[in-house]
Amino acid sequence: VQLQASGGGLVQAGDSLRLSCAPSGRTFASVSYALGWFRQAPGMEREFVAAVDWSGGKRLYADSVKGRFGILRDSVTDTVTLQMNSLKPEDTAVYYCGAAASSYYGHTPSHEYEYAYWGQGTQVTVSS
C-alpha cells in the first residue's frame, strides 16, 4: 500500500495544524493495519510520535506530544489524521505516516522497524 501524507506547513508557536494520511492502491481496511506518525528533525533520527491500532480504539503517544497531539483514524474516509495543537518550535520536523500489518486489538507499534509502509513525509515548521 502507498501512503500519501499532507497538511504540513509553516506556523507560529502555539498554533495548530492537522496532518492527514491516506492510502492509495489498497485501503487501510482491506488488511488490518496499525497506523502511526513519526517525525525527523534535521540531523536527528526518526522518532515516534503517535500510533493507533487497527480498530481505532487504542492510541499511543510519545511523552513529548501527549496532551497536545491527537491521532484519529476514520474508517469512512479511510484516513488517519494527526491533530497538532499548541505547537512548539521543537516540533519542527518532517512528519511521516506509516502502516504496520497488525493482527491484534490494541497493537500500537512505536518502533520504526514495525512499519512496512511509509508516506513521503510532510514538512512542519514552527517559528518562535
C-alpha positions as CSV (number, residue, x, y, z in Angstrom):
1,V,0.0,0.0,0.0
2,Q,1.2,3.5,-0.8
3,L,0.6,6.3,1.6
4,Q,0.1,10.0,0.9
5,A,0.7,12.5,3.6
6,S,-0.4,16.1,3.5
7,G,-1.2,19.1,5.7
8,G,2.3,20.4,6.7
9,G,3.2,24.0,6.7
10,L,4.7,27.0,8.4
11,V,3.0,28.1,11.6
12,Q,3.8,30.1,14.7
13,A,4.3,28.7,18.2
14,G,1.0,28.0,19.8
15,D,-0.8,27.4,16.6
16,S,-2.5,24.2,15.4
17,L,-2.0,22.1,12.3
18,R,-3.7,18.9,11.1
19,L,-1.8,16.3,9.1
20,S,-3.6,13.7,7.0
21,C,-2.6,10.4,5.5
22,A,-4.5,8.3,3.0
23,P,-3.7,5.1,1.3
24,S,-3.6,4.5,-2.5
25,G,-3.8,1.2,-4.3
26,R,-5.2,-0.5,-1.3
27,T,-7.4,0.6,1.6
28,F,-6.4,0.5,5.3
29,A,-9.4,-1.6,5.9
30,S,-8.5,-4.4,3.4
31,V,-5.9,-5.6,5.7
32,S,-5.7,-4.9,9.4
33,Y,-3.2,-2.1,9.8
34,A,-2.0,-0.2,12.8
35,L,-1.2,3.4,11.7
36,G,1.4,5.8,13.1
37,W,3.2,9.0,12.7
38,F,6.9,9.6,13.1
39,R,9.0,12.7,12.6
40,Q,12.5,13.5,11.8
41,A,14.2,16.8,12.6
42,P,17.4,17.8,10.8
43,G,20.4,15.9,12.0
44,M,18.2,13.7,14.2
45,E,16.9,10.1,13.9
46,R,13.3,9.5,13.1
47,E,11.2,9.3,16.3
48,F,7.9,8.0,17.2
49,V,5.0,10.5,17.6
50,A,1.7,8.6,17.8
51,A,0.0,5.4,16.8
52,V,-3.5,4.0,16.6
53,D,-4.5,0.3,16.4
54,W,-6.4,-1.2,13.6
55,S,-9.7,-0.7,15.4
56,G,-9.1,3.0,16.1
57,G,-9.8,2.4,19.7
58,K,-6.3,2.3,21.2
59,R,-3.8,5.1,20.9
60,L,-0.3,5.6,22.0
61,Y,1.7,8.9,22.2
62,A,5.2,10.0,22.7
63,D,5.6,11.8,26.0
64,S,6.8,14.9,24.1
65,V,3.4,15.3,22.4
66,K,1.0,13.8,25.0
67,G,-1.8,16.2,25.7
68,R,-1.1,18.3,22.6
69,F,-1.5,15.9,19.7
70,G,-4.3,13.6,18.8
71,I,-4.3,10.7,16.3
72,L,-7.5,9.6,14.7
73,R,-8.4,7.0,12.1
74,D,-11.6,7.4,10.1
75,S,-12.9,4.2,8.5
76,V,-15.3,6.2,6.4
77,T,-12.8,8.4,4.7
78,D,-10.0,5.8,5.1
79,T,-7.6,8.3,6.5
80,V,-5.5,8.8,9.6
81,T,-5.1,12.3,10.9
82,L,-2.7,13.9,13.4
83,Q,-4.2,16.9,15.1
84,M,-1.3,19.0,16.5
85,N,-2.2,21.7,19.0
86,S,0.0,24.1,21.0
87,L,2.8,23.6,18.6
88,K,6.4,24.4,19.7
89,P,9.5,25.1,17.7
90,E,10.9,21.8,18.8
91,D,8.0,20.1,16.9
92,T,9.7,21.3,13.6
93,A,10.4,18.2,11.6
94,V,9.4,16.2,8.5
95,Y,6.4,14.1,9.6
96,Y,5.9,10.6,8.2
97,C,2.9,8.4,8.3
98,G,3.3,4.6,8.4
99,A,1.2,1.5,8.3
100,A,2.1,-1.7,10.1
101,A,0.4,-5.1,9.5
102,S,-1.4,-5.8,12.7
103,S,-3.1,-8.9,14.0
104,Y,-4.5,-8.0,17.4
105,Y,-6.6,-5.3,19.1
106,G,-4.5,-2.7,20.9
107,H,-1.4,-3.1,18.8
108,T,0.1,0.4,18.7
109,P,3.6,0.0,17.3
110,S,6.1,2.6,18.3
111,H,9.3,1.4,16.6
112,E,10.2,2.2,13.0
113,Y,11.0,-1.4,12.1
114,E,7.4,-2.5,12.8
115,Y,6.2,-0.4,9.9
116,A,6.2,-1.8,6.4
117,Y,4.8,1.1,4.5
118,W,5.6,4.8,4.7
119,G,4.4,8.0,3.2
120,Q,6.6,10.6,1.6
121,G,6.8,12.9,4.5
122,T,5.4,16.4,5.0
123,Q,7.3,19.4,6.5
124,V,6.1,21.1,9.6
125,T,7.9,24.2,10.6
126,V,7.0,26.1,13.9
127,S,8.5,29.5,14.3
128,S,9.0,31.1,17.7
